[in-house]
Amino acid sequence: MCTSRKIIWSLLVLSVLEIGLGISSIVLGAVGISRVRPDQKTQQGDASPVWSGMCFLLCGLCGMVCAKKRTGLVMILFSACCICGLIGGILNFQFVRAVKRPGSLPSLHMAAMTLTCLGISSCTLSTWLTCRLASTEQQRMFLEREHSLHHSHEMTEKLGGETISQVADQLS
């Protein structure tokens, strides 16, 4: 069975990967924008790697916070960031694929599409891991509550038994 510690380490590794993919995508997008000649009209796909890179970067940073603080609100925030990263990555892939520019570097487009595919994959895995982490945290909290209730029930029975015997002693 996958323990909470393994999930957290996997989440940390994926978060670092997403941060790296985000920074790489932003740099690649900046290079793509700078390669647009003044006589050419800018297209949607020119800046889309920057925006998807920002989504991946934000997702990675939220993942680091989620691995450190495993509260429900942080997990929901991280899942929302992962979904935004998925949407940004899918849109980036569509925009970059649609850019047709004479004299453009096909390797630049291929690199942007590859980074996007890796970012989409890591966001998908991170979302799944967050769901697993939330499930294990919920089980842990349920077991703690169950143990606490069982312990308080035993203490009530013990105190209840002493109270009855003390009252019986006082009556005799």
N, C-alpha and C positions, 0 to 999 in steps of 0.2 A: 504494500500500500504506500502511496505517496504521502510523505509526511509534510507538515507545514514548513519545516526547515528547508526541505528540498524545493518546495514551491517558491519560497522566498528567494533562495539562491538562483533559481531559474528565472524568476522575475527580475532580479538584479542584473543578471547577464543580458536578458532581453532588453532591459532599460538602457544599459550601456550601449548595446548594439543600436537601439533606436536613436540615441543621442548622436552616435557616430554617423548613422545614416542621415539624420536630419542636418547635421553640419555639412556633410558631403553633398547633400542635395542642394543646400543653400549656396554653397560654393559653385557647384555645377550650374545652377540657375544664374548666378551672377556672371559666370563665364559666358553662358549662352546669351544673356542680355548684352554683354559688352561686345559680342561678335556680330550683333546686328549693325549693318552699315547704315549710315545716315540717309541714304537714298531709299532704303527699304522701310516698309511699314511694319511696325511691331505687331505681333500676333499673340493670341492668348497663350500659346504654348511656350512663349519666350520666358515668361516670369512664373509659370506654374510650378517648376521645380523649387523655387524659393518658398512658395506658399505651402507646398506639401512638406518641404523640409522643416518649416516652422511647426507644422502639425506633428511631425515625427519627433522633433526636438522637445516640444511641449509634452508629448506622450511619454517620452523617455524620462523627463524630469519628474512628471507625476508618478511614474512607475517607481522611481527611487524613493519618493515620499511614501508611496503605498507600501513598499517593502519595509520601511522603517516604522511607520505608524499604520497599524492594520485596523483602523476604525472603519465602520460602515460608510461614513460620509466620504472618506478618502478613497475607498474602493469604488464607490459610485462615481466620484470625480475622475478617477483613473480610467474606468470603463468608458465614460463619456469622451475622454481625451482619445482613447483608442478608437472609438467609433469615428470621431472627427478625423483622426489620422487615416482610417480606412477610406472615408469619403474623399479627403484631400488627395490621397494616393491614387484612387480610381480616377478622379477628375484630372489629375496631373498626367496619368498614363494616357487618357483620351486626348488631352490637349497636345501633348508632346507628339503623339502618334499622328495627329492631324496636321502638324506644321510641315509645310512643303515649301522649302526655300532653296532657290538655286545657289550653289556654292556653299551650302551649309555642311558642317561636318556630320556624317552619319554616325561616327563613333561617339560624338557628343550626345546625340539622340539615344543611341543604344545604351550609353552609360546612364542617362537620366531614366530611361525605362527600366533598366536593371535595378537601380537604386530604389525606384518606386515599387517594383515587385517585391524586393526584399523588405521594404518598409511596410507594405501591405501584409506580408506574411508575418512579420514580427508583431504588428498590431493585432492580428487575428490570434496569434499564440498568446499574446499578453492578455487579451480579453478572456480567453479560455482559462488561463492560469489565475486570473483574478476571480473568476467564478469558482474555481477549485479552492482558492484561498478563503473566499467568503464561506464556502461550505464547511471547510475544516474549522474555521473560527467559530461558526455557528454551532458545530458539534462540540467544540471545546467549551463554549459558554454554556451549552445545555448540560454537559456533564458536570461542570462546576456548580450550576444551579441545582441539579439533581442531588449532588453530593451535599451541598449546603442545606437543602430541604430535608434530606435524610438525617443529617447530623442534628438539625434543629428539632426534628421529630423525636429522635432518641433523647435529646436533652429534655424535651417537654415531658416525655414519659418518665424519665428519671426524676425530674423535679416534681412531677405530679405524684409519683409514688411516695417520695419523701414527705410531701405535704399531707397526704392522707394518713401516713403513719404517725406524723407529728400530731395531727388532730386527734387520732385515736388514742395516743398516749396522754394528751391533755384531758380527754374525756374520762379516762380511767382513773 
